[in-house]
């Protein structure tokens, strides 16, 4: 049996568990606060310490916020800041993270094959049906996104950085600070407006709303979004660690 250490890295916390081939957790998930400032070397040590408290695994899946291409960090919004999300960007951290080969570094550190994707992509791997056009939006510190077509993972786009109104990005417009400022009722209405605005852009067959804040969407607003919109549990960010290997292989096959 091939086991997978799945680590879901967020702006506020890092969660991990070990999964069997069916995606069933073989250990109770663990969580630690995301430390700041967070250079790549500390990131690796934090994940090693967390993984060391769990059973040994044959491979590693890590979901990281930001733009990840072929396991290399193009950009990450939180880990380049001095004190965490919404704080000032540290130029030295920005330089360290930009172009960092996360997959190579983590594979060397753990001594097992590693897969590093955007965190919303791993989340999506745990919930998509594998048929039609499926969009995943994760609601947490900011907004994460992943797009699947017939179960094949599409190249990642940083939708969170696109302006939604008045020069405000989606990340800021629906992120955790705005939820706290608005309250769940007004924030839920804003989520519905975002869904309505994105519908003609993606024409999805199914939209999945995940992440830690998805459970806070008010039922009346969710009902108005339509039957093709589904709220999924936040544990998908870990459970998707197994299926992400299959979907990533499908993306490689689609290119050949």
PyMOL commands that set and color helices and strands:
alter all, ss='L'
color gray80, all
select helices_A, chain A and resi 40-52+91-97+102-110+119-125+159-161+170-174+176-182+184-202+214-216+219-225+236-255
alter helices_A, ss='H'
color red, helices_A
select strands_A, chain A and resi 4-9+13-19+30-33+59-64+67-69+72-75+113-118+133-139+143-149+152-153+163-165+168-169+206-210+229-231
alter strands_A, ss='S'
color yellow, strands_A
deselect
rebuild
show_as cartoon
